[in-house]
């Protein structure tokens, strides 16, 4: 774990739970792509940089989930570097309380205020900042998160953030976190059409060929949507649907899983409603979801 692996002439990644990319701009100056899950990840990255004789010029954040920005605060303190983020992702990075509040749908309870959902806050600047490395292409990849992006480096390596999951992850967990199902499907289509020398997803193996994994992810999303639609064959409240999801997938509910899976199920229901596959109705002061004919 935390092994440095070279992906291209100027690109590397640190093998860890959420891969940390490295763009080697010059012999001594590098940029990170994300920063890991916490302060400890930041320390491990700094050790690698020191061993290589590299100085950190900045951090390019793909999105604001805690396992991708958790090392920001520590590394920014150590190097005084800029952190580049855009849109809603930048707001969540500057104000990490927004993440558990968004997932919970209100002021988050104590059980959601921890490093796995709420990273230490860090200051950000836009991708339009003069110090952003202009030779790096920003690739919009929304769906998993609001304004998630990937990055294409000059050597042809493309970092894909959380736009897809590994086959093992899909089999083990069944339902992967999504904010916008339709946007995610569009992103998978875009990823399938991308050309690159090497693809580096955050939670799957680096590969020269990404289409088969993108197609597997697409099929899984459609299967999950069809499954949730069938749960609405008899009108159910959201809580009843969520309970059935946990039972059917053999999951144990925790505060964190309630927030993550619950938010994802709501996103699927919204997607189904938009497609005409399900509808929400109010009856006896309860909102019920039911499958449309």
C-alpha positions in Angstrom: 0.0 0.0 0.0 1.2 3.5 -0.8 3.5 2.2 -3.5 4.6 4.6 -6.2 3.8 3.3 -9.7 4.8 4.9 -13.0 2.0 5.1 -15.5 3.6 7.2 -18.3 6.5 9.4 -19.1 5.3 12.2 -16.7 2.6 10.4 -14.8 2.6 8.3 -11.7 0.1 7.1 -9.1 0.3 6.1 -5.5 -1.4 2.7 -5.0 -3.8 3.3 -2.1 -7.6 3.0 -1.4 -8.3 6.0 -3.7 -5.4 6.3 -6.0 -3.4 9.5 -5.8 -2.1 10.7 -9.2 1.2 12.5 -9.7 2.0 14.8 -12.7 5.7 15.3 -13.0 5.9 18.7 -14.7 9.7 19.1 -14.4 12.5 17.0 -12.8 11.7 18.6 -9.4 8.2 20.0 -9.5 5.0 17.8 -9.4 1.3 18.2 -9.0 -0.9 15.7 -7.2 -4.3 14.5 -8.5 -6.2 14.2 -5.3 -4.6 13.7 -1.9 -5.9 10.6 -0.2 -8.2 10.1 2.7 -6.7 11.9 5.7 -3.6 13.5 7.3 -1.9 10.2 7.5 -2.3 9.8 3.7 -0.8 13.3 3.3 2.2 12.3 5.4 2.8 9.1 3.3 2.6 11.2 0.1 5.1 13.7 1.5 7.5 10.9 2.3 7.3 9.6 -1.3 7.9 13.1 -2.7 10.9 13.6 -0.4 12.4 10.3 -1.4 12.1 11.3 -5.1 13.4 14.8 -4.5 10.1 16.3 -5.8 8.5 19.6 -4.6 4.7 19.8 -4.6 3.5 22.7 -6.7 -0.3 22.1 -6.3 -3.1 19.6 -5.9 -5.7 19.0 -8.7 -8.9 17.8 -7.0 -11.2 15.6 -9.1 -14.1 16.0 -6.6 -14.8 16.7 -3.0 -15.4 13.3 -1.4 -13.4 12.9 1.8 -11.3 10.0 0.5 -10.0 12.2 -2.3 -9.4 15.5 -0.4 -8.5 14.2 3.1 -4.8 15.0 2.7 -5.4 18.5 1.3 -5.2 20.4 4.5 -2.0 18.8 5.7 -0.2 19.1 2.4 -1.3 22.7 1.9 0.1 23.5 5.4 3.4 21.8 4.6 4.0 23.1 1.1 1.9 26.3 0.9 0.6 24.9 -2.4 -2.6 25.9 -4.2 -5.5 23.4 -4.4 -7.4 23.6 -7.7 -11.1 22.7 -7.6 -14.2 23.9 -9.4 -17.9 24.6 -8.9 -19.8 22.8 -6.2 -16.8 20.6 -5.5 -14.8 23.6 -4.5 -17.5 24.8 -2.1 -17.7 21.3 -0.5 -13.8 21.3 -0.2 -13.8 24.7 1.5 -16.8 23.8 3.7 -16.7 20.1 4.4 -19.8 20.1 6.6 -21.7 20.4 3.4 -21.0 16.7 2.5 -22.7 15.0 5.5 -25.4 17.7 5.4 -26.2 16.9 1.8 -26.1 13.2 2.3 -28.4 13.4 5.4 -30.7 16.1 4.1 -30.4 18.3 7.1 -28.1 19.2 10.0 -26.0 16.0 10.2 -26.1 13.9 13.3 -22.9 13.2 15.3 -22.6 9.7 13.7 -22.0 11.4 10.3 -19.4 13.9 11.4 -16.2 12.0 10.9 -13.2 11.9 8.6 -14.8 9.4 6.2 -17.5 11.9 5.2 -16.0 15.2 6.4 -12.4 16.1 5.5 -10.5 18.9 7.1 -11.3 22.1 5.2 -8.8 23.5 2.7 -8.7 26.7 0.6 -9.2 26.3 -3.2 -8.7 28.2 -6.4 -10.4 27.7 -9.7 -9.0 25.8 -12.7 -8.9 29.2 -14.4 -6.2 30.4 -11.9 -3.0 31.5 -13.7 -1.0 28.8 -11.8 -3.1 25.9 -13.0 -0.9 23.8 -15.4 -2.5 24.7 -18.8 -1.1 21.6 -20.5 -3.4 19.4 -18.4 -6.8 18.9 -19.9 -9.8 19.0 -17.6 -12.4 16.3 -18.5 -15.9 16.8 -17.0 -17.2 13.5 -15.5 -20.4 14.4 -13.5 -22.7 11.8 -12.0 -20.8 10.2 -9.1 -20.6 13.7 -7.7 -21.8 17.1 -8.7 -19.0 18.6 -10.8 -16.4 15.7 -10.8 -13.7 15.9 -13.4 -10.8 13.8 -14.7 -7.5 14.9 -16.0 -5.5 14.1 -19.2 -1.8 14.6 -18.8 0.6 15.6 -21.6 2.0 12.0 -21.8 -1.5 10.6 -22.7 -2.4 9.2 -19.2 -6.0 9.9 -18.2 -7.1 10.0 -14.6 -10.8 9.0 -14.3 -11.6 9.7 -10.7 -14.6 7.7 -9.5 -16.4 7.6 -12.9 -16.4 3.8 -12.7 -15.9 0.9 -10.2 -13.9 -2.3 -10.5 -15.7 -5.5 -11.3 -14.8 -6.8 -7.8 -16.4 -3.7 -6.2 -19.6 -4.0 -8.2 -19.9 -7.7 -7.2 -19.2 -7.1 -3.6 -21.3 -4.0 -2.9 -24.0 -4.1 -5.5 -25.0 -0.5 -5.3 -22.3 2.2 -5.8 -22.8 5.8 -4.6 -24.3 8.1 -7.3 -25.6 11.6 -7.2 -27.1 11.9 -10.7 -27.8 8.6 -12.5 -28.5 10.1 -15.9 -25.3 12.2 -15.8 -23.4 9.1 -14.7 -24.6 7.1 -17.6 -23.6 9.9 -20.0 -20.2 10.0 -18.4 -19.8 6.2 -18.9 -20.6 6.7 -22.5 -18.0 9.5 -22.7 -15.4 7.4 -21.0 -16.0 4.5 -23.4 -15.2 6.8 -26.3 -12.0 8.3 -24.8 -8.6 7.5 -26.3 -5.6 7.4 -24.0 -2.2 5.7 -23.6 -3.2 4.7 -20.1 -6.4 5.0 -17.9 -6.2 5.4 -14.2 -9.5 5.1 -12.3 -9.4 5.8 -8.6 -11.0 2.5 -7.5 -10.0 0.1 -10.3 -6.8 -1.1 -11.9 -5.0 1.1 -14.3 -5.5 -0.2 -17.9 -4.8 0.6 -21.5 -8.4 -0.4 -22.4 -11.3 1.0 -20.5 -14.4 0.2 -22.6 -15.2 -3.2 -21.1 -15.2 -1.9 -17.6 -17.3 1.1 -18.6 -19.8 -1.2 -20.2 -19.9 -3.4 -17.1 -20.6 -0.3 -15.0 -23.4 0.8 -17.3 -25.1 -2.6 -17.2 -24.9 -2.5 -13.4 -26.6 0.9 -13.2 -29.4 -0.2 -15.5 -29.9 -3.4 -13.5 -30.0 -1.5 -10.2 -32.5 0.9 -11.7 -34.7 -1.9 -12.9 -34.5 -3.6 -9.5 -35.5 -0.4 -7.6 -38.4 0.1 -10.0 -39.7 -3.4 -9.2 -39.5 -2.7 -5.5 -42.2 0.0 -6.2 -44.6 -2.6 -7.7 -46.6 -2.0 -4.5 -46.5 1.6 -3.3 -43.8 2.1 -0.7 -42.3 4.8 1.4 -38.7 5.6 0.9 -37.8 4.0 4.2 -39.5 0.8 3.2 -37.6 0.8 -0.1 -34.3 1.4 1.6 -34.9 -1.4 4.2 -35.7 -3.8 1.3 -32.5 -2.8 -0.5 -30.4 -3.5 2.6 -32.1 -6.8 3.1 -31.8 -8.0 -0.5 -28.1 -7.0 -0.8 -27.2 -8.5 2.6 -26.0 -5.2 3.9 -25.9 -4.0 7.6 -27.2 -0.5 8.1 -25.0 2.0 9.9 -25.4 5.8 10.0 -22.9 6.2 7.2 -24.5 3.5 5.0 -27.9 4.9 5.7 -26.7 8.3 4.3 -24.7 7.0 1.4 -27.0 4.2 0.2 -30.1 6.3 1.1 -28.9 9.2 -1.0 -28.1 6.9 -3.9 -31.6 5.2 -3.8 -33.2 8.7 -3.8 -31.1 9.5 -6.9 -32.3 6.3 -8.6 -36.0 7.2 -7.8 -35.5 10.7 -9.2 -34.1 9.1 -12.4 -36.9 6.6 -12.6 -39.5 9.5 -12.2 -37.8 11.5 -15.0 -37.9 8.5 -17.3 -41.6 7.7 -16.5 -40.7 4.5 -14.7 -42.0 5.4 -11.3 -43.8 8.3 -9.6 -44.1 9.8 -6.2 -47.6 10.3 -4.7 -48.8 11.8 -1.4 -51.3 9.8 0.5 -52.4 10.3 4.1 -49.4 12.5 4.8 -46.9 10.0 3.4 -44.9 10.2 0.2 -45.1 6.9 -1.6 -43.2 5.6 -4.6 -45.0 3.4 -7.1 -44.1 1.8 -10.4 -45.9 3.3 -13.4 -47.5 0.9 -16.0 
